[in-house]
Amino acid sequence: EVGLLAVLNGEVDQKAQGLGLENYAVLKENEAKGAYKLAMPPGAAGDPIAFNITHTDPVLRQIFADVRWRQAMSLALNRAEMNETLWYGLGRPQQALPLGVPFVTDADRDYMIQHDPKKANALLDEMGLKRGSNNMRLRPDGKPLTLLWEYTSQFASPGYVQLVQGYWRALGVEVTLKEITTALTRQKARAGDADINMEWDIPFEPNLISQVELYTP
């Protein structure tokens, strides 16, 4: 909020990260007052989510590494609702993939993007993630299946993570949200003990040239 206010007051020479589309209306309204120019890049991506398949917790590692888990979590998202609620309908629901490269097809972009809670629940049931007495799911070791989503405002707005939290809770997966600093999210990602990562580990950049090391095996 302090950073946004600085932009509105014309105190910032250039700012990119941390100004999501949820800020578009107020930024546009104050262009003249703040003496700045608001521009939208043609290839911006939404907030990416990557489950940590090398988690230090062996049970979570087993769950996250199962492709059915990642399919279910994707199918749980109501991307149309997110687009209208968070991004003024300006986005296009699709998977996080690079733009302008010949090997990315429409089938890739549309993979598992439909909102299908019934299929998502079936996939989790198929994995053996049973529901407990409170209707929330349990891990294979019998403990409650709870995700700790430690996010930074640099990569995700509170509105975004709260919407996703609701979609996943509807599947019986408990999600605890905690906002932390960007530096701490990177530290936890390197240590391998973060449940969800949102930076550097998936192709959120709009083209291959901008971050080519993401695609080096």
C-alpha positions in Angstrom: 0.0 0.0 0.0 2.9 2.4 0.8 4.5 1.5 -2.5 1.3 2.1 -4.4 0.8 5.5 -2.7 4.4 6.5 -3.7 3.5 5.8 -7.3 0.3 7.7 -7.2 2.1 10.7 -5.7 4.7 10.7 -8.5 7.6 9.7 -6.2 8.7 6.7 -8.3 10.7 6.9 -11.6 9.8 3.3 -12.7 7.9 0.4 -11.1 6.9 -3.0 -12.6 6.7 -5.9 -10.1 4.2 -5.6 -7.3 1.6 -3.7 -9.3 -0.9 -6.3 -10.3 -4.0 -5.7 -12.4 -6.0 -5.2 -9.2 -4.3 -1.8 -9.0 -5.1 -0.9 -12.7 -8.1 1.3 -12.0 -6.6 3.5 -9.4 -3.3 3.8 -11.3 -5.2 4.8 -14.5 -7.3 7.4 -12.7 -4.3 9.1 -11.2 -2.0 9.2 -14.2 -2.2 13.0 -14.6 -2.0 13.7 -10.9 1.1 11.5 -10.5 2.7 12.6 -13.8 3.4 9.0 -14.9 2.4 6.8 -17.8 0.7 3.5 -17.2 1.5 0.7 -19.7 0.5 -2.9 -19.8 2.9 -5.4 -21.4 1.3 -7.7 -24.0 2.6 -10.9 -22.5 2.2 -10.6 -18.8 1.3 -13.8 -16.9 -0.8 -14.3 -13.9 0.5 -15.5 -10.5 2.1 -19.0 -11.1 1.8 -21.8 -8.5 4.3 -24.7 -8.3 4.0 -27.4 -5.7 7.4 -28.4 -4.2 7.9 -31.9 -5.6 11.3 -32.0 -3.8 9.8 -31.2 -0.4 11.8 -32.1 2.7 8.6 -33.8 4.1 8.5 -37.2 2.4 4.7 -37.5 2.6 4.1 -34.1 1.0 6.8 -34.9 -1.6 4.8 -38.1 -2.5 1.6 -36.2 -2.7 2.9 -33.3 -4.8 4.8 -35.6 -7.1 1.6 -37.4 -8.1 0.4 -35.8 -11.3 -3.2 -36.4 -10.2 -2.7 -34.0 -7.3 -1.5 -31.2 -9.6 -4.4 -31.9 -12.1 -6.9 -31.8 -9.3 -5.6 -28.5 -7.9 -5.8 -27.0 -11.4 -9.3 -28.2 -12.1 -10.4 -26.8 -8.8 -9.6 -23.2 -9.9 -12.4 -21.1 -11.3 -10.3 -19.1 -13.7 -13.2 -17.3 -15.2 -14.3 -16.0 -11.8 -10.7 -15.1 -11.0 -10.4 -13.2 -14.2 -13.5 -11.1 -13.6 -12.9 -10.7 -9.9 -9.2 -9.8 -9.9 -8.3 -8.7 -13.4 -11.3 -6.9 -14.8 -11.9 -9.6 -17.4 -8.7 -8.5 -19.2 -6.9 -11.9 -18.9 -7.2 -15.1 -20.8 -7.5 -18.3 -18.8 -4.7 -20.7 -19.7 -1.7 -22.5 -18.3 1.5 -20.6 -17.6 3.4 -21.1 -20.8 5.8 -18.9 -22.9 4.5 -16.8 -25.7 5.7 -16.7 -29.3 7.3 -20.1 -29.5 6.2 -22.7 -32.0 6.0 -25.8 -29.8 3.3 -24.4 -27.4 -0.1 -25.4 -28.7 -3.6 -24.5 -27.9 -4.0 -27.9 -26.3 -1.1 -27.1 -24.0 -2.6 -23.7 -23.1 -6.0 -25.3 -22.3 -4.7 -28.3 -20.4 -6.8 -28.8 -17.2 -8.0 -25.2 -17.1 -11.7 -26.0 -17.0 -13.4 -25.5 -13.6 -14.4 -29.1 -12.7 -14.6 -29.7 -8.9 -16.3 -33.1 -9.5 -13.3 -34.4 -11.5 -10.9 -32.8 -9.1 -12.5 -34.6 -6.1 -12.5 -37.9 -8.0 -8.7 -37.6 -8.6 -8.0 -36.9 -4.9 -10.2 -39.9 -4.0 -8.3 -42.0 -6.5 -5.1 -41.0 -4.8 -6.4 -42.4 -1.5 -6.6 -39.0 0.2 -9.6 -39.9 2.5 -11.8 -37.4 4.3 -11.7 -37.2 8.1 -14.6 -36.6 10.5 -14.6 -32.9 9.7 -14.8 -33.7 5.9 -11.3 -32.4 5.3 -8.8 -34.7 3.7 -6.0 -36.7 5.5 -2.5 -37.5 4.4 -1.5 -41.2 3.8 0.0 -41.2 7.3 -3.3 -40.2 8.8 -2.4 -36.6 9.7 -4.6 -33.7 8.4 -3.7 -32.6 4.9 -2.8 -28.9 5.5 -0.9 -26.7 3.1 1.1 -23.7 4.4 1.1 -21.2 1.6 3.8 -18.6 2.5 3.4 -16.0 -0.2 4.9 -12.6 -1.0 3.0 -9.6 -2.2 5.6 -9.2 -5.0 4.1 -12.3 -6.7 0.6 -12.6 -5.4 -2.2 -10.3 -4.0 -4.1 -11.2 -0.9 -7.3 -11.4 -3.0 -5.7 -14.0 -5.3 -4.4 -16.4 -2.6 -7.7 -16.1 -0.7 -9.7 -17.1 -3.8 -7.4 -20.1 -4.4 -7.6 -21.0 -0.8 -11.4 -21.2 -1.1 -11.3 -23.4 -4.2 -9.0 -25.8 -2.6 -10.8 -25.9 0.7 -13.9 -26.9 -1.2 -12.0 -30.1 -2.2 -11.3 -30.8 1.5 -7.7 -29.5 1.4 -7.0 -27.1 4.2 -4.8 -24.1 3.3 -3.1 -21.7 5.8 -2.0 -18.4 4.3 0.9 -16.4 5.6 2.4 -13.3 3.9 6.2 -13.2 4.3 9.0 -11.2 2.6 10.3 -12.1 -0.9 13.7 -12.8 0.6 12.3 -15.4 2.9 10.3 -17.1 0.2 13.5 -17.5 -1.8 15.3 -18.8 1.2 12.6 -21.4 1.9 12.5 -22.4 -1.8 16.3 -23.1 -1.7 15.9 -25.0 1.5 13.2 -27.2 0.0 10.7 -26.8 2.9 8.2 -24.5 1.2 4.9 -26.2 0.2 4.3 -23.8 -2.7 6.8 -21.8 -4.8 5.9 -18.9 -7.1 9.2 -17.8 -8.6 12.0 -19.0 -11.0 10.9 -22.7 -11.0 8.2 -22.4 -13.7 8.0 -20.5 -17.0 6.1 -17.4 -15.9 8.2 -15.2 -18.2 6.5 -14.1 -21.5 9.2 -15.6 -23.7 12.2 -17.9 -23.7 14.9 -15.3 -24.3 14.0 -13.3 -21.1 14.8 -16.2 -18.8 16.4 -18.9 -20.8 18.0 -20.7 -17.9 14.5 -21.8 -16.8 14.5 -24.3 -19.7 18.1 -25.7 -19.3 17.9 -29.3 -17.9 
